[in-house]
Amino acid sequence: MPRGLKDYGFNPARIAPWFRWLRFWRRLSAPALSLSSFAVLVAIGTTGLMTIPGLQAGPKLGFIDSLFTMASAACITGLTVVDTATHFTVWGQLWILVFIQLGGIGIITLSTMLIGALGSRLSLRSEMLTMMPTRKGDRPEVWEIALNVLKFSLVVEAVGAVVLFAIWAFEHPLEEAAWHAAFQAISAYCNAGFSTFSDSMMGERNLVLVVTSVLVVIGGLGYLTYEELLRWWSHQRAAKMARLTFRQAHRLSSHTWAVLVTSATLLVVGWGLLATFEWHGVLEDMPVLDRITNAWFMSVTPRSSGFNSVDYNAVGNDSIALTLILMFIGGSPGSTAGGIKTTTVAVLIALGLSRVRGRKFVALKERTIPEGTIERTVGVMLLAILVLTTTFFALNAIQSVGLTSQESRDVFLPVAFECFSAFSTTGLSMNYTPELHAGAKLFVVVLMFMGRVGLLSFFSAAILRRGAVSNTRPAQEDVMVG
């Protein structure tokens, strides 16, 4: 374990007033900790955006628009009410980028590192925020995990920034190219979707789209997936040298297997379908290679990144429907992506197949999934449907005030697209975000919060109260279903 500051004679009590929040932080449950961390982050960002001079080039945003912008940044969504490239100065863009980075890596991860630096250890309840099924066997120090997450993120972002700078150095002045590259790399890895270009990625060449999509995919899979892949690869090499069989070697966990298989399937299938749908649609005027690259980018970005290389107002309804599905699923647990997550879909598919086959258990990769996990999976799906249905009706009602029947039909699809985009923290839009009324923007802010912290965490922290758990089981009575 890395040495704490106490080992060097540092006394935290000397600066106790600065760390009083740690006592409150430790008393919080894991869901409440996650929710409150992002709430504080958004509050600081909103206050700074409204009060710090020199951040905005145009007219200053009001409270609602400032809150919306910083919630979108901290929740790494990417929905914007103004053009980030023109409305904010470089310092304003930097302010947004800082909160994208904090939201992407996670304010909880940074807090965990601070606890570790003070030589302390988190409670088991707080460790649940950074522990994953891939690491339950060896139970490493949370400080170690947090530091590795930070190092991994910074290395990936740095490599992406260098590659993008090498491309843009021939198109922009060096300082401008460096800023575009750094902003784009961090925004892409964090799946934020903010861009320093007014048209997002619509004017970029294929190589930029490929590099950006790679950063998005890496951020959407999550650090612990890569960590287990690295450990699996090293075990395979050791097993080969020891002449062990494949089954005797280290196996991938069901979690990582579900993440990889589901993510790859969604990317490839989405790529093929979108290329088919838009080959003679929005991609028609492009060269063949550009069509293929843009179709790939269209398959990657709905998984929570928010960049767009095409105008979604010109996209066909079949592509819009597929994009909504991809946004709803999102990325993987423990990553910078939102949505109900790839593992949720994998477990639901496994559940459906097991019931069709008449099995009493649900299995993934020859391992039975615990009943508690299945219940949480079904709960996430039901809550997602309930939240999206409720917020869509609310937003549609707000946006339809004063409109004719035909005008209401015209906003139906953009509002639905906005709801899915906010819930999945994707950030794609049919250019409708600036048209949202103040009440609708507040609904979208709440949706972004839910998508970032997770539905179960959000409701358990914001609504549910702790109370005595009754072990009394009511009498059983069956109902007909299906």
N, C-alpha and C positions, 0 to 999 in steps of 0.2 A: 504493500500500500504506500502511495506517495506520502512523504513526511508532511505533517500539518504545521501551521505557523506556531502552534504551541511548543513544538519540538525545538524551536529557535528562540524560546523565551518570550514569545509574544503573548500578551495578556489581553484577551478580547474585552475584559471588563473596562479597560481604559477608554474604549470607544463604544461602550454599551448604548448610549443614546442613539447611535447610528444604526444599531442592530436590534432595537426593540421589536421591530417588525418580525424578527425571526421567531420570537416566542409565539406570536399570533399565527405565523406561518406554520409552525410545527403542530399547533392544535387543530388545524383544519384537516378535514377528511380529504382524501385524494381528489374526488370530484370538485369539492369546494375550492381546493387549492388551485386546480387547473382553471376554473371559471374566474376566480378572483384575480389570478395572475394576469390573465388577458384583459380583464376589466380595468385593472390598474394601468396596464400598458396602454390601452386605448385612451384612458383618461389623461395620462401624461402627454401622449401624442397629440390629442385634440387641443389641450391647453397650450402646448408649445406652438402648434400650427396657427392658433388664433392670436397669440401674444408676442411671439418672437418676430422682430422686424426683419425684412429682407428675404423671407421665405417664398413670398408670392409675387409674381411679376404683374399679375392683373389685379382686378378688384378683390379685396379680401373676402374669403368665404365666410358665410354665416356659421352659426353653431351646428345646425343640422348637417350642412355639407362638409364641415370640418370633421364632425363625428363620423360621418359616412366614409370619408377619405381615410381617416386613420384606423377605423375599424376594418376597412378593406385591406389596409397595409398590414396591421398586426395579425389579422386572421388570414393573411396571405391569400386574398381572394382576387383582387385585381379589377373589381368594378369601380368605375370612376365617373364622377359627375362633371369633371372638367378635364381638359387635355393636360396630362402630366408633363408633356414635353414643352408646352408653351405657357401654361398658367403658373408654373413654379420655376423659381430660379434654380441654379445649381445647388445652392444651400437648401432650398426647399425640397429638391429631389433627394439630396443627401439625408435630410430629416426623414423623409418617407422610407428611404432605403434602410436606415438604421432600424426602423420598426419592422420592416420586412424581415431583416436578418434576425431580430429578436423573436419575432413571431415564428419564423421558420425553424430556427434551431430550438426555440422554446425557452420562454422565460423561466420555466421550471428547471430545465437543464442548467441554466446559468446559476440559478439559486442553489441547486444541488452542488455545483462546483464550489460555490462560496462556502457552503457548510463543510465540504471536504477540506478546503483551505484552512478553515478554523480548527481542524483536527477533530471534528465531531462526526457523528453518524446519524443518518436519518432513521426515523421510526420505520417499522416494517410496513405500516400503512402508507407512508410517503414513498417508500421504495417501489410500491406497486406502479407508480407513475413512470418509472424508467425500466422496470423489469419486463421481460417478454418471455413467451413460452420457449424460445430458443435458448434461454440462459438459466432456466430454473434448476438445471442439474448441478452446475458448478457455483451458482450464486456469487458472482463477483461483486466487488465493492461498487456502490452506486457512484462514488466519486470517480472511479476508473471509467465507468460507462459514460458518464457525462463528459469527461475530458476527451474520451475517444470520439464521441459524437461530434464535439466541437472541432477536433483536429481533422476528422474525416470531412466534415462540411467545408471547412476553410480550404483544405487541399483541393477538393473537387471544384469549388468556386474559383480558386486561383488558377487551376489548369484551364478551366473554361474561359476565364477572362483573358489569359494569355493567348489562347487560340483565336478568340474573337478579335482581340487587338491586332493580331497578325493579319487578319482578314481586312479589318476596317482601317488599318494604318495607311493603306493605299487609296482610301476613299475619303478620309477626313483628316483634318489636322491632328497631330499626334496626341495633344492633350484631350481634344474632343473624342478621338478614337478610344483613348484609355478610359475615359469616363463612361462612354457608351458600353464598352466591353465589361467593365466592373459592374455597372448597374444591371446589365443584361444577364451576366453570369449568376449573380446573386438572386435576381428575380426569377430566373429560370430554375435554378436548383431548389429554391424555396417554393416553387410552383405558385408564384405570386401573380404573374401576368402583367405587372406594371412595366412600362417601356418608356424610354427617352425619345422614341420616335412617335410622331403623331398618328401614323397609320399602323402602329404596332409592328408587325413583321410583313406587311403586304408588299413592301418594296425591296425585300431582301432576297439575295441570291440563294441557291440551293445549299451551298456549304454552310451558310449561317443557319438555315433552317435545320440542317442535320445536327450541327453542334448544339443548338438550343434544345432540340428534341432529346438528345442524349442526356443533357443536364436535367431536363424535366423527368425523364424516365428514372434516372439515378435518384433524384429527390423523391419520386413517387414510390419507390420500393422500400426505402428506409434503411438506416445504417445497420441495424441488427441482422437484416437479411444478408447483407454483404459480409458481415462478420462471420455468420455461420457458414456461408459459402466458402470463405477463406479457410476456416477451420476444417470444413469438410474436404476441401482440396488437399490440405496438408495431411489429413488423415489418410486420404486415398493414396498419396505418394508414399507415406510410411507403410501402409498396408501392402502396397505393391512391392516395396523393398523387402518386407517381411514375408512375402509370398502368401498373404492371406487372401481368402476369397472375398468377393464383393460383399456378401452378406455378413462376413466377419468384420468388415471395415465400418467406420463411422457412417451412420445414415443421416440424411437430412431430416429435420423435424417435419411433422405434418404441416405446421404453420408455414415454414419456408417453401415447402413443396407446393402448397396451395397458392401462395403468393406468386411464385414463378410461373406455374402453369396457367393460372387465371389471367395474370397480367399479359403473358405472351399471347394467349388466345384472343384476348380483347384487342390487343394492338394489331395483330395480323388480320383477324377477321374484320375489324373496323377499317383497316387500311384497304382491304380488298373491296368491301362494300362501298365505302366512300368514293373510291376510284371508279367503281362501276356506276354509282349514282350520278357523279358529277363529271364524268369523262366528256360528256357533251353538254355539260351544264356550266357551272362557274369556272371550270378548268379548261373549257373548250378552246380558248384563244391562246393557251400556253403550249410551248414545245412539249414533246412527249416526256422528257426527263423532268421538266418542271411539273407536269401533271402528276407523275409518280411521287415526287418529293412532297408536293403540296398535299396530296392525298394522305401520305404518311403523317405529315404534320397535323392534318385535320383529325387523324386518329389518335395522336398523342395528346394534343392540347385539351380535349374535353376531360381527360383524366385528372384535371385540376390545375392546369397551368395558366390558361386564360389568354395566351397569345393567339393572334389570328393572322393568317397569311392570306385569307380571302374575306370578302364582305359577306357576313352571314345573312344580310337582307337579300342577297342574290342566290342563296343556297336553296335547293329544292326541299320540299316537305319531307321526303323520305330521308334525306340527309339530316334534317333538323330532328326528326324523330330518333334516329340513331344517335345523334349527338346528345340528346336528352338522356338516353339510356346510359351512354358512356359517362356523362356527368353524374348521373345518379349513383353509379357504382363507384366511381372515383379511383383512388389509389389504394395503398396498403397500410395496415396499422403500423404505428410507430414511424410514419413518414411525414413529409410536409404536405401530403395530399389530403383531400377531403372525401366526401361521399360516404356511402354505407360500407365501403371497403371491399377489396377483392376476396378476402377470406370469408366475409359474410356471404357473398354469392356462392363461394365454393361449398360452404357448409349447407346452405339452402339447397343447392343442387344435389349434394350427397344425401340430404334428408329426403328429398323427393324420390331419388332413386331407391333408397332403402325401403320406403313405404310401398313403392310400386312392386318391388321384389318380395315384399312380405317379410322383411327383416325387422327385428325388434331393436336393432342397434344401428348407429350411423358411423360409417368408417371413412377415413381419408388415408390413403397410402398405407393400407393394411393396419391402421390403428383406429381404435374406437374413440369417437369424440364424446367427452363427458356430457351428461344430460344438462348440466348447468350451462355449458357453452351453447348447446342447442337452444335452450330457453332464451338466453341473451340474444342469440342470433335472430330468432323469431321476433323478439321484443324490439330489436333495432329496426327490423323491416317494417313492423306495424307502426312504430313511432314515426319512421320516416314518411310513410304514406299519410299518416294522420297530420303531421306537421306540414308537409307539402300541400295537401288538400286544403287545410285550413288557411294557410298563408296565401295560397293562390286565390281562393275566394275573397279574402280580405283585400289583397292588392288589386284584384280585378274590379272589386266594388269601388275602391277608392279612385282608381284610374278611369272608371267609366262614368263618374259623376259629370253630368252636363253634356254627355255625348249622345249622339243618335245611335240607333240599333246597329247601323252599318259601321259607324266609327268604333263602337264597342267591339264588334267582331274583328276589326282591324288591329286592336290592341290585345286581343285574346292570346295570340301566339307569342308576341314579344313579352308579355307579362309572365306567361308560363316559362319561357326561356330564362327570364330574369330570376324567377323563383328557384329553378333547378340550379342555375349558375351560382346563386348566393348560398344555397344549402350545401352544395358540393365544394364551396370555396374555389370555384373554377375561374370566374371572372369574364367568361365570354358573354357577349351581349349583341343583340340585334340593333345596336346604336340607340337603345331606348332608356338607358340609365339616367341621362340628364333630364328626361321627360317625367321622371317619377315625382309625385307630390311629396310634401314633407312627411305626411303620415306613412306613405308607402316606403319612404327611405328608412324610417325607423323600423318598420317590419323587416326590411332587408338587412338592417344591422343586426337584429336579433337572429335572423336566419344564419348570417355569417358566424355569429357567436356559437350557435348550435352546431354548425358544421365543423367549426374548428376544434371545440372541446369534446365533441361527440354527444349524441343524443342522450345516452344513458347517464353520462356524467353531468350533462346540463340539467336534466330533470331531477336527478338525485341531489344535486347541489342547490338548485333554485326552488324546488317545490317540496320534495319529500322531507319529512321531519323524522328524526330518530325517536323511537318510542319502544315500549316493551314489545318484544316479539312473542306472540302467542303460539304455543305449540298445539293448541286445540284444533283438531281437524273436523270440519263439518261433515255431516252425513253425505255419502256419495249418491249421485243421481246422474244418469246418462242423458245426453241429448243427441239428436240426429244431426249429422253434418255431412257436407258433400252432396 
